[in-house]
Amino acid sequence: MRLEFLIDIHRPLREVFHVVGNLENDPKWQSAVLEVEKVTDGPIDTGTRFRHVYRLVGRKAKVDLEFVDYAAPRHYELHCTWGPLTFSTKVFMEPIPKGTRTFTFIEGHGRGGLTLALVALTRRRQREIAADLQNLKSLMESGAL
């Protein structure tokens, strides 16, 4: 499973990365994220771990996330685990004349007989993520974030 997203946000690169690269901001703009807990000490960097509580398929789910690469303000990569499902999220940002272009790539893998569950989750999450990115754009461009 692989998803790709592109969005232009009319805010400077550092401002966008400041919001998106700090997972504690996720509940402010991501509809499925209910809670976030940073589980490692120190500043955010490669190796920093978080635990999210998501509402997925109508239920609460705890998902562990770790930055496996963190290069502010240009890109980061997260590894996420939810039971037998694993996801890799890569986010790349580049300055454009009117702000910041953000590319997001998500890959998911399931163990065992979870391929159908992963496909169903992917279809639903694709719509949610696209809407969340539009929400991020609106909030950032209005100055609310």
C-alpha positions in Angstrom: 0.0 0.0 0.0 1.4 3.4 -1.0 -0.2 6.8 -0.8 1.1 10.1 -2.1 0.0 13.7 -1.3 1.1 17.1 -2.5 0.0 20.4 -1.0 1.2 24.0 -1.3 0.9 26.1 1.8 1.3 29.9 1.6 3.6 30.1 4.6 7.4 30.1 4.9 9.1 26.7 5.0 10.3 27.0 8.6 6.8 27.8 9.9 5.3 24.8 8.1 8.0 22.5 9.3 7.6 23.9 12.9 4.0 22.7 12.9 4.2 19.5 10.9 7.5 18.3 12.2 6.3 18.5 15.8 3.9 15.6 16.3 2.4 17.2 19.4 0.6 19.6 16.9 -1.1 16.7 15.1 -4.4 16.8 17.1 -4.8 20.5 15.9 -5.1 19.5 12.3 -5.5 15.8 11.9 -9.0 14.5 12.4 -8.1 11.0 13.5 -5.6 12.0 16.2 -7.2 12.3 19.6 -4.1 12.4 21.8 -0.3 12.6 21.5 2.4 11.7 24.1 6.1 12.3 23.5 7.7 9.3 25.1 11.4 10.3 24.8 13.2 13.2 26.5 15.0 16.0 24.8 14.4 18.0 21.6 12.8 16.3 18.6 15.4 14.6 16.4 16.1 11.2 14.8 15.1 8.6 17.4 12.4 10.7 19.1 9.3 8.6 19.8 5.7 9.5 20.3 2.5 7.6 21.1 -0.7 8.7 19.3 -4.2 7.7 20.2 -6.1 7.6 16.9 -9.8 7.0 16.1 -9.5 4.3 13.4 -12.4 2.4 12.0 -14.6 3.6 14.8 -12.2 2.5 17.6 -9.4 4.0 19.6 -6.0 2.7 18.7 -2.6 3.4 20.2 0.0 3.8 17.6 3.8 4.1 18.3 5.7 6.5 16.0 9.5 7.1 15.8 11.5 9.5 13.7 14.0 7.4 11.8 15.3 10.5 10.0 14.8 14.1 11.0 16.4 16.9 9.0 14.6 20.2 9.9 13.3 22.1 8.0 13.4 20.0 4.9 12.3 16.5 5.6 11.6 13.7 8.1 10.7 10.0 8.1 8.5 8.3 10.6 8.1 4.6 11.3 4.7 3.7 12.8 3.5 0.5 14.4 -0.1 -0.6 15.1 -0.2 -4.2 16.1 0.8 -6.3 13.0 0.6 -3.2 10.7 3.6 -1.0 10.0 3.8 2.3 8.2 6.5 4.5 6.9 5.7 8.2 6.4 8.1 10.4 4.5 7.6 14.2 4.4 9.6 16.5 2.1 9.3 20.3 2.0 10.7 22.8 -0.4 10.3 26.5 -0.7 8.2 27.9 -3.5 7.6 31.5 -4.5 4.4 31.8 -2.4 5.4 29.5 0.5 6.1 25.8 0.9 5.4 22.7 -1.2 4.9 19.6 0.9 5.2 16.0 -0.4 4.0 13.2 1.8 4.5 9.5 1.0 3.0 6.7 3.1 3.7 3.0 2.8 2.0 0.4 4.8 2.6 -3.3 5.3 0.7 -6.0 7.1 1.7 -9.4 8.4 -0.3 -12.5 8.1 -3.8 -12.3 6.6 -4.2 -8.5 7.1 -3.8 -7.5 3.4 -7.6 -6.9 3.0 -7.8 -5.0 6.3 -4.9 -2.8 5.2 -6.5 -2.1 1.8 -9.8 -1.1 3.5 -8.0 1.1 6.0 -5.9 2.7 3.3 -9.0 3.7 1.2 -10.6 5.4 4.2 -7.4 7.0 5.5 -6.5 8.4 2.0 -9.7 10.5 2.1 -9.1 11.6 5.7 -5.4 12.5 5.1 -6.3 14.6 2.0 -8.9 16.4 4.1 -6.4 16.9 7.0 -3.9 18.4 4.6 -6.5 20.9 3.4 -7.3 21.7 7.0 -3.6 22.2 7.7 -3.4 24.6 4.7 -6.4 26.6 5.9 -5.2 26.8 9.5 -1.7 27.8 8.5 -2.7 30.4 5.9 -5.3 32.0 8.2 -2.7 32.3 11.0 -4.6 29.9 13.3 -1.5 27.7 13.5 
